[in-house]
Amino acid sequence: MKKTIIALLILNTLFSCKKENTNPEACKEIPPAPVGFGYKLVCGGNCYGAICVNPNNVNELLVFRGLDSIGGSGLVIYDLLNKTSRVIFQGTIYYQPKWGINDWILFNYDEEIWKIKSNGDSLTQLTFGTYNFSPEWSMDCTKFIYRDQKIQKNIIANSDGVHLDTIDVGGFDIPCWQHDTMICGVGPAWASTANPYNNTWDIVYDFEDTGFCGSAQWIDKQNFIWTCHGIYMSNYLTKETTVIKSSCNAKIYLYPSYCPSADKIYFLVLNRRLKDINTIENTTQIKMMDTDGSDEVEILID
């Protein structure tokens, strides 16, 4: 506990970080795109991809570099204390990489699932069927789950990629399995949980389909945090849901990544503004906060 407190003090004093305004301007919705093929998207500055915190070290963050739509070029690990970075993989990545307690990182590249050590060694391809996305370790990292988009189902494999089971539960593309038994996630219009061992699932919260409803993250055995523009917390047993931060389609919280040892959660924030009638300019921020949404700071990295 003492080491955790010290680490957090260092985090808040030595990192390049910025305290958030407690009275931000109200979020203003971006209107539907004009007739045609939708808005043209451009990057207006920092455009990171999905983030993931090292579960063994709160001071290390894994991010995409050079965001382009939902993908990014290369995996980069930032040491937030020493303000150093190292590239561990170069190539176009999609979805959120997942860093296991075994120090292996799961990620999607070339429509397949791969793993790599955090030092960049031992790159290994795990799937070979194409259209495989959204990998996630089990809590003990003996297995992982991913989405087979060809059959629209989730696959469970061992840590070497050997198929163990096919399940059709949850209706979500980006599952979180950091729980003894349950998986949580966000579907097109619901937050839900699933039990991969008996192939059952349950809707915890319904909402209107608004797009950009990202993903979920367990924070204890009953509660998970999930995003749909804003941030929400749901108790899967009581089905009680709390709004942590409200938002709109101009400021979208995505890809929660929880560090249990520090009890802190990170988000990628996608900021969108109309540059002209046909163009949306995107920028991104990395935010860290307590699980109740308090003590929000922006993490600034080069």
Sequence and secondary structure as in RCSB ss.txt:
>XXXX:A:sequence
MKKTIIALLILNTLFSCKKENTNPEACKEIPPAPVGFGYKLVCGGNCYGAICVNPNNVNELLVFRGLDSIGGSGL
VIYDLLNKTSRVIFQGTIYYQPKWGINDWILFNYDEEIWKIKSNGDSLTQLTFGTYNFSPEWSMDCTKFIYRDQK
IQKNIIANSDGVHLDTIDVGGFDIPCWQHDTMICGVGPAWASTANPYNNTWDIVYDFEDTGFCGSAQWIDKQNFI
WTCHGIYMSNYLTKETTVIKSSCNAKIYLYPSYCPSADKIYFLVLNRRLKDINTIENTTQIKMMDTDGSDEVEIL
ID
>XXXX:A:secstr
 HHHHHHHHHHHHHS EEE  SS           TTT  EEEE S     EEEETTEEEEEEEESSEETTEEEEE
EEEETTTTEEEEEEEEEEEEEEEE TTSEEEEEETTEEEEEETTS   EE   SSSEEEEEE TTSSEEEEEETT
TTEEEEEETT  EEEEE  S  SS B  SSS EEEE SSEEEEEETTTTEEEEEEE    S    EEE SSSEEE
EESSSEEEEETTT  EEEEE  BTTEEEEEEEEETTTTEEEEEEEEEEEEETTEEEEEEEEEEEETTS S EEE 
  
